[in-house]
Amino acid sequence: MTDMLAEPKAAPKFDPDAFARNLAQAMETGSQALATMMKSQNGAVPPDGHPPPGLTEMVKSFSTVANYWLSDQDRSKELQQRLGKSCLELWGAASKRLAGEQAEPAIAPSPRDKRFASPEWKANAFYDFLMQAYLLTTQWADELVKNAEIDPHTKRKAAFYVQQLTTALAPSNFVMTNPELTRHTLEASGDNLVRGMKMLADDIQSGRGHLKIRQSDPAGLEVGVNMAVTPGKVIFQNEIMQLIQYEPATETVQRTPLLIVPPWINKYYILDLKPEKSFIKWCVDQGLTVFVISWVNPDKSLADKDFADYMKLGPLTAMDVVEKVTGEMKVHTLGYCVGGTLLASTLAWLAERRRVRVTSATFLTTQVDFTHAGDLMVFVDEEQISAVEREMKVTGVLEGAKMAMAFNMLRPNDLIWSYVVNNYLKGQPPQAFDLLHWNSDATRMPAANHSYYLRNCYLDNKLSAGTMVLDNTTLDLAKVKVPIYNLATREDHIAPAESVLYGSQFFGGPVKFVLSGSGHIAGVINPPAANKYQFWTNPDIFAGSVANWLNGAEEHKGSWWPDWRAWIGAFDDEQVPARAIGNEAYPPLEDAPGSYVKVRS
């Protein structure tokens, strides 16, 4: 029996010759890739000489913070003493440990901080010192901003840029200061760096001179092959969108059809990932006649298409087509993120025009008031919007990669630096993951539409104020009387739950506010079969804060989807025979998911 046991696998031996060759090759590949990126960046400098907006805002924000602390001698002294005290405490603890004594750490990482999860960070005195020095410095920098008496918007921007810098400079991001990376590199004799730099070069080439970090292995993930495969047909298209109708899966269906309005800053198939995750498939299986808008990935020719065009050529046109195909004048509607903001604006426009087209409205992580809009507000002020508009004036669109990077920067550890370490330093390609594949499949935005949205919603907050004008019509959400199911997610960085709850009170009809566990995507795409997370319900939308609302809320295990299905069914329990796709006036044009969704930036 003993003879049958496998011999323990010997640890790879360090090969100095191979290490030297691999290091030279990695440096050559990496330097060429970075040179390509720098050349592209230099060629993209605007002719008016304006520096990159992000750099300008970072310098201005830091200058304001620095001026606050250094303009007063006592404050300046306090600044130095605070950092000096932390360093002395760290040095004292390190000295005790080197002398063989037990010492409490000066600071410890959060249990949720995956960067320092390896035992080597604490077992090795050198790495432990590096980690604590980094954490103390980061804490000090955060407190500099937090305690500075400056205007709130500048403070928010400074805090954001401090987070970006401190996250980038973490010792976990460098081979020589990360024990796991050091060990991995020595065991592989540097072969990991060769693979990593090859991936870096490929990602810069894929991004046409910009670094497009791969978050998922694209192998085995293809729209229309193993994602977005719910059977259906495109029955209508214009320059803005394709309208898809899905094949029924039940003999009878609910009489009133469902129209889904996804965000135009992402592709609709977040709602139709793999079949086991597909919200659209689940709706079809639940006996709903489902239509979904698939937005175009616009180019410069659509630069002048604005918010009103997206409303008229999007949901309003879709409602007309649905009526002519099904014979139903009214639809259940569902809008996700900015698609929900467009839908809310459309409902207000319809109310003002006294047109009855909608039975109910569902909003998924949607903001209609931007008072509590969260971290994205760091990008919103007159100067930054003007800078974006100058750039869009040249290109006609905002490139999807720029918006995708802005979203990634809200969670830099998870969505940027973890991939930098794994991909380019460990040389390990990411696994195939449908959700992250979708996340990197960004779309462009027409200049006119994006500018209108930024100014009217984020900057001036006109929609909830009742002063937003769309298609020569002043919008008033209080005139929207249709029942609303308003879903927020507890860990949302894009549409914070506080913002969604506050926005609920601006509608004139009944609103059911529901809070789901997890974040902007996982909290929405949570099929019942997964048996994950939970959701809360509480009819009091005037609780004042999410914390107060939760105090009186009832918790339910699992997905919110069945709760929503019961809610929508209460307005319409009449069944009709399952409908064929399209009709003579709107024959099928092509199979779902259509061609618009397949255009990549």
Protein Blocks (a to p, Z undefined) as FASTA:
>chain_A
ZZmpccddddddddfklmmmmmmmmmmmmmmmmmmmmmmmmmmpcfklpacfklmmmmmm
mmmmmmmmmmpmklmmmmmmmmmmmmmmmmmmmmmmmnopacddfbdcdfklmklmpfkl
mmpmklmmmmmmmmmmmmmmmmmmmmpccdfklmmmmmmmmmmmmmmmpmklpfklmmkl
mmmmmmnnommmmmmmmmmmmmmmmnnopacddfbdfehpaghilgokagcddfbdcfkb
ccdddddfbfbdcfbacdddddfkbcfklmmccfklmmklmmmmnopacdddddddddfk
lmmpcfklmmmmmmmmmmmmmmmmnopabdcdddehjlmmmmmmmmmmmmmnopafbfbd
cdehiafbfklnojmlmmgcfklmmmmmmmmmmnopacfklmmmmmmmmmmmlmmmmmmm
mmmmnopacdddfklmmmmmccdddfklmmmmmmmmmmnommmnopaceehiacdfklpm
bdcdddddfklcklgfklmmmmmmmpcbdcdddddehifklmmmccfklopajddddfbl
knopaklmmmmpccdehjfklmmmmmmmmmomcccddddehjfklccfbdcebjmlmpcZ
Z
